[in-house]
Amino acid sequence: MPITVITRYSGDPEAILQAAKVNAPLLLKHGATEARLLRIGTGGHFGQHVTVVTYNSYADYEAVGARLMQDATYKNQMLALGKAAVAEDRTIYSEIPY
């Protein structure tokens, strides 16, 4: 069952963009099926950014996470992002087959 992880960030837009540029190829290389960056254009979170990452299953989500924790480039980029932005919330959606 595919899952989608959506994380909303506030903070330095350039740092968020840089992290997305570096991390998206790494996520895909390690097994995610999609990685996107969006900017919120209306409402109470206007101007914040959202990352959307899709995996084939919870098992893949866990496996990709484990591989990323061994990837020095990913870890360094996430440390830099943590200094310039805040992950405001994260939601995991599970697709329901019908």
C-alpha positions in Angstrom: 0.0 0.0 0.0 1.6 3.3 -1.1 2.2 6.0 1.5 2.9 9.7 1.2 4.8 11.7 3.8 4.1 15.4 3.9 6.2 17.8 5.9 5.6 21.5 6.3 8.6 23.8 6.9 9.0 27.4 7.9 12.2 29.3 7.8 14.8 30.4 5.2 13.4 29.7 1.7 16.8 29.3 0.1 17.9 26.7 2.7 14.7 24.8 2.1 15.2 24.9 -1.6 18.8 23.8 -1.3 17.9 20.9 0.9 15.2 19.8 -1.6 17.6 20.0 -4.5 20.2 17.8 -2.7 17.8 15.4 -0.9 15.3 14.6 -3.7 17.8 12.7 -5.8 19.0 10.9 -2.7 15.5 9.9 -1.7 14.8 8.5 -5.2 18.2 6.8 -5.3 17.4 5.0 -2.0 13.9 3.9 -3.0 11.3 6.6 -2.7 9.0 6.8 -5.7 8.4 10.6 -5.7 9.9 13.6 -4.0 8.5 17.1 -4.5 8.8 20.6 -3.0 5.8 22.9 -2.9 5.2 26.4 -1.6 1.9 27.3 0.2 0.2 30.1 -1.7 -2.8 30.9 0.6 -4.1 30.7 4.1 -2.5 30.7 7.5 0.7 29.0 6.3 1.3 31.2 3.3 4.9 31.2 2.2 5.8 28.1 4.0 7.1 25.0 2.1 5.9 21.5 1.9 7.9 18.4 1.0 5.9 15.4 -0.4 7.6 12.1 -0.5 5.9 8.9 -1.7 7.0 5.3 -1.0 5.5 2.0 -2.2 4.9 0.7 1.4 5.7 1.3 5.1 8.5 -1.3 4.6 10.1 0.9 1.9 9.6 4.0 4.0 11.6 2.3 6.8 14.3 0.9 4.5 14.8 4.2 2.7 15.1 6.0 6.1 17.7 3.5 7.3 19.8 3.9 4.1 19.6 7.7 4.3 20.9 7.6 7.9 24.1 6.0 6.4 24.4 8.7 3.7 26.7 11.5 4.8 25.5 14.0 2.2 21.9 13.6 3.4 22.8 13.9 7.0 24.9 17.0 6.4 22.1 18.6 4.4 19.5 17.9 7.1 21.8 19.4 9.8 22.2 22.5 7.7 18.4 22.6 7.1 17.8 22.3 10.8 19.8 25.4 11.5 17.8 27.5 8.9 14.3 26.1 9.1 11.8 24.3 11.3 9.7 21.3 10.4 6.3 22.5 11.7 4.5 19.2 11.2 4.6 15.9 9.4 1.7 13.7 8.3 1.8 10.2 6.8 -1.1 9.3 4.5 -1.8 5.7 3.6 -3.5 5.0 0.3 -6.7 2.9 0.6 -7.2 0.6 -2.3 -10.8 0.3 -3.4 
